[in-house]
């Protein structure tokens, strides 16, 4: 079920694959049908949302800038 009341158009349903806890921020890897999406959020939010490996989530992506480097 996509969230309708947020203006992030890029929504990817997936499951948490890995959480790397830090003292202030944590990395949350979400496995989606389109690949892995990594979110850096506060460790407090990880705890408040009770995020665990295997939890189904919706990754919302809103980019104000995308950089590209030539390989």
FIKOLZA-1660 file (N, C-alpha, C; in steps of 0.1 Angstrom, whole numbers, plus 5000, padded with zeros to 4 digits):
% residues 71
   i   px   py   pz ch aa at
   1 5008 4988 5000  A  X  N
   1 5000 5000 5000  A  X CA
   1 5009 5012 5000  A  X  C
   2 5010 5020 4989  A  X  N
   2 5018 5032 4989  A  X CA
   2 5011 5043 4997  A  X  C
   3 5020 5051 5003  A  X  N
   3 5015 5062 5011  A  X CA
   3 5011 5073 5001  A  X  C
   4 4998 5078 5002  A  X  N
   4 4993 5088 4992  A  X CA
   4 4996 5102 4997  A  X  C
   5 4997 5105 5009  A  X  N
   5 4998 5118 5014  A  X CA
   5 5012 5124 5016  A  X  C
   6 5021 5119 5008  A  X  N
   6 5035 5124 5008  A  X CA
   6 5039 5126 4993  A  X  C
   7 5047 5136 4991  A  X  N
   7 5050 5140 4977  A  X CA
   7 5062 5133 4971  A  X  C
   8 5067 5122 4978  A  X  N
   8 5078 5114 4972  A  X CA
   8 5072 5105 4962  A  X  C
   9 5075 5107 4949  A  X  N
   9 5070 5099 4938  A  X CA
   9 5076 5085 4937  A  X  C
  10 5089 5084 4941  A  X  N
  10 5096 5072 4940  A  X CA
  10 5095 5063 4952  A  X  C
  11 5086 5053 4952  A  X  N
  11 5083 5045 4963  A  X CA
  11 5087 5031 4960  A  X  C
  12 5095 5024 4968  A  X  N
  12 5099 5011 4966  A  X CA
  12 5096 5002 4978  A  X  C
  13 5088 4992 4976  A  X  N
  13 5084 4983 4986  A  X CA
  13 5095 4972 4987  A  X  C
  14 5099 4969 4999  A  X  N
  14 5110 4959 5001  A  X CA
  14 5110 4954 5016  A  X  C
  15 5121 4947 5018  A  X  N
  15 5123 4942 5032  A  X CA
  15 5137 4946 5036  A  X  C
  16 5138 4949 5049  A  X  N
  16 5151 4953 5054  A  X CA
  16 5160 4941 5054  A  X  C
  17 5172 4943 5047  A  X  N
  17 5182 4932 5046  A  X CA
  17 5193 4933 5056  A  X  C
  18 5196 4945 5060  A  X  N
  18 5207 4947 5070  A  X CA
  18 5206 4961 5076  A  X  C
  19 5209 4961 5089  A  X  N
  19 5210 4974 5096  A  X CA
  19 5223 4975 5103  A  X  C
  20 5230 4986 5099  A  X  N
  20 5243 4989 5106  A  X CA
  20 5241 5000 5115  A  X  C
  21 5241 4996 5128  A  X  N
  21 5239 5006 5139  A  X CA
  21 5251 5015 5142  A  X  C
  22 5248 5027 5143  A  X  N
  22 5259 5037 5148  A  X CA
  22 5254 5044 5160  A  X  C
  23 5263 5051 5167  A  X  N
  23 5259 5058 5179  A  X CA
  23 5248 5069 5176  A  X  C
  24 5248 5075 5165  A  X  N
  24 5239 5086 5162  A  X CA
  24 5230 5083 5149  A  X  C
  25 5237 5078 5139  A  X  N
  25 5229 5074 5127  A  X CA
  25 5232 5060 5123  A  X  C
  26 5222 5054 5116  A  X  N
  26 5224 5040 5112  A  X CA
  26 5221 5039 5097  A  X  C
  27 5227 5028 5091  A  X  N
  27 5224 5025 5077  A  X CA
  27 5214 5014 5076  A  X  C
  28 5204 5016 5068  A  X  N
  28 5193 5006 5067  A  X CA
  28 5193 5002 5052  A  X  C
  29 5197 4989 5049  A  X  N
  29 5196 4984 5035  A  X CA
  29 5183 4977 5033  A  X  C
  30 5176 4982 5023  A  X  N
  30 5163 4976 5019  A  X CA
  30 5164 4969 5006  A  X  C
  31 5160 4956 5006  A  X  N
  31 5161 4949 4993  A  X CA
  31 5147 4950 4986  A  X  C
  32 5148 4956 4974  A  X  N
  32 5136 4958 4966  A  X CA
  32 5137 4950 4953  A  X  C
  33 5126 4949 4946  A  X  N
  33 5127 4942 4933  A  X CA
  33 5136 4949 4923  A  X  C
  34 5139 4962 4926  A  X  N
  34 5148 4970 4917  A  X CA
  34 5162 4970 4922  A  X  C
  35 5165 4964 4933  A  X  N
  35 5179 4964 4939  A  X CA
  35 5178 4969 4953  A  X  C
  36 5190 4971 4959  A  X  N
  36 5192 4975 4972  A  X CA
  36 5191 4991 4973  A  X  C
  37 5183 4995 4983  A  X  N
  37 5182 5010 4986  A  X CA
  37 5187 5011 5000  A  X  C
  38 5197 5020 5002  A  X  N
  38 5202 5023 5015  A  X CA
  38 5198 5036 5020  A  X  C
  39 5193 5036 5032  A  X  N
  39 5188 5049 5039  A  X CA
  39 5197 5051 5051  A  X  C
  40 5201 5063 5053  A  X  N
  40 5209 5067 5065  A  X CA
  40 5199 5075 5074  A  X  C
  41 5195 5069 5085  A  X  N
  41 5185 5076 5094  A  X CA
  41 5191 5076 5108  A  X  C
  42 5185 5083 5117  A  X  N
  42 5189 5084 5130  A  X CA
  42 5187 5070 5137  A  X  C
  43 5196 5066 5146  A  X  N
  43 5195 5054 5153  A  X CA
  43 5182 5054 5162  A  X  C
  44 5179 5066 5167  A  X  N
  44 5167 5068 5174  A  X CA
  44 5154 5064 5166  A  X  C
  45 5154 5068 5153  A  X  N
  45 5143 5064 5145  A  X CA
  45 5142 5049 5142  A  X  C
  46 5154 5043 5141  A  X  N
  46 5154 5028 5139  A  X CA
  46 5147 5022 5151  A  X  C
  47 5150 5027 5163  A  X  N
  47 5144 5021 5175  A  X CA
  47 5129 5025 5176  A  X  C
  48 5126 5038 5174  A  X  N
  48 5112 5042 5175  A  X CA
  48 5103 5035 5165  A  X  C
  49 5108 5032 5153  A  X  N
  49 5100 5025 5143  A  X CA
  49 5101 5010 5144  A  X  C
  50 5109 5005 5154  A  X  N
  50 5111 4991 5157  A  X CA
  50 5115 4983 5144  A  X  C
  51 5125 4989 5137  A  X  N
  51 5129 4983 5125  A  X CA
  51 5139 4971 5128  A  X  C
  52 5137 4960 5121  A  X  N
  52 5144 4948 5123  A  X CA
  52 5147 4942 5109  A  X  C
  53 5157 4934 5108  A  X  N
  53 5160 4926 5095  A  X CA
  53 5147 4918 5092  A  X  C
  54 5142 4919 5080  A  X  N
  54 5130 4912 5076  A  X CA
  54 5118 4920 5076  A  X  C
  55 5118 4931 5083  A  X  N
  55 5106 4940 5083  A  X CA
  55 5103 4945 5069  A  X  C
  56 5090 4944 5066  A  X  N
  56 5086 4950 5053  A  X CA
  56 5084 4965 5054  A  X  C
  57 5090 4973 5045  A  X  N
  57 5090 4987 5046  A  X CA
  57 5087 4993 5032  A  X  C
  58 5085 5006 5032  A  X  N
  58 5084 5013 5019  A  X CA
  58 5095 5024 5019  A  X  C
  59 5104 5023 5009  A  X  N
  59 5115 5032 5008  A  X CA
  59 5110 5044 4999  A  X  C
  60 5110 5056 5005  A  X  N
  60 5106 5068 4998  A  X CA
  60 5118 5076 4994  A  X  C
  61 5119 5078 4981  A  X  N
  61 5131 5085 4976  A  X CA
  61 5127 5099 4970  A  X  C
  62 5133 5109 4975  A  X  N
  62 5131 5122 4969  A  X CA
  62 5145 5129 4968  A  X  C
  63 5150 5130 4956  A  X  N
  63 5163 5135 4954  A  X CA
  63 5162 5150 4949  A  X  C
  64 5170 5159 4955  A  X  N
  64 5171 5172 4950  A  X CA
  64 5183 5174 4941  A  X  C
  65 5192 5164 4941  A  X  N
  65 5204 5165 4933  A  X CA
  65 5208 5151 4930  A  X  C
  66 5212 5148 4918  A  X  N
  66 5218 5136 4914  A  X CA
  66 5231 5139 4907  A  X  C
  67 5242 5133 4912  A  X  N
  67 5255 5135 4905  A  X CA
  67 5259 5123 4897  A  X  C
  68 5266 5125 4886  A  X  N
  68 5271 5114 4878  A  X CA
  68 5286 5117 4875  A  X  C
  69 5293 5106 4876  A  X  N
  69 5308 5106 4873  A  X CA
  69 5310 5097 4862  A  X  C
  70 5319 5101 4853  A  X  N
  70 5322 5092 4841  A  X CA
  70 5332 5082 4846  A  X  C
  71 5330 5069 4842  A  X  N
  71 5339 5058 4846  A  X CA
  71 5350 5057 4836  A  X  C
% end
